[in-house]
């Protein structure tokens, strides 16, 4: 039985890994990524709600003694 010649396996594997690495680097470098987001100042608008101008007594009947 002839033996399998494995003398070229190392150079084949190394060269294919280098080729894949170069291809992935070229693919990644060709993509454009968005710039880092800058912080925005948010202005909160104050809305005039009718329940904020007066104190509502919603919970008071629950605290009053039962008759």
N, C-alpha and C positions, 0 to 999 in steps of 0.2 A: 504494500500500500504506500502510495507517495505521501509525503508529509506536506502539510499546508505551510506555504511560505508566508510568514508573518512579519518579514523584515520591513515591508512598506506600510504596515498598518499605522505606525506611530506618525509618520510624516503625513499620511492621509488624514488621520483624525485631527492632528494639530492644524493642518492647513484648512480643513473644513471649518474648524472652530474659529480660526482667525477670519475666514471669509464671512461666516455668519455674524461675527462681532462687528466687522466693518459694515456689513449690510444693515444691521440694526442701528448702528450709529448714524449712518446716512439717512435712514428712514426717520429716526427720531429728530435729527437736526433739521430736517426739512419741514417739520411741523411748526406752526406758529402758536404760541401760548399767549393767553391774555395777560396783560400787565397786572401787577399786584393791585388789589382794590384799595382805593384811597378812602379814608374815613369821611363820612358825610355827617354834617350837622343837621339833626332833625329838629324842626321847630314844631312843638306841640301846640295845636290851636285849642284854646279854651272854649268849650261849648257851654252855653248857658242852658242848663237843665232845670226844669221847675222844681225837681226834688232836691236840688242842692241849695236852693235859696231858703228853704224852710225846713224845720224839723218835722218829720212825719211821725205820727204816733201809731204806727202799724202794730208794734209789739205790745203796746200798753194794755189792750183788753186781755191779753194772755196773763198779765201779771196782776190784774185786779182780782179781788176776792170774789168767789162765787156767791151768788145770792140765792 
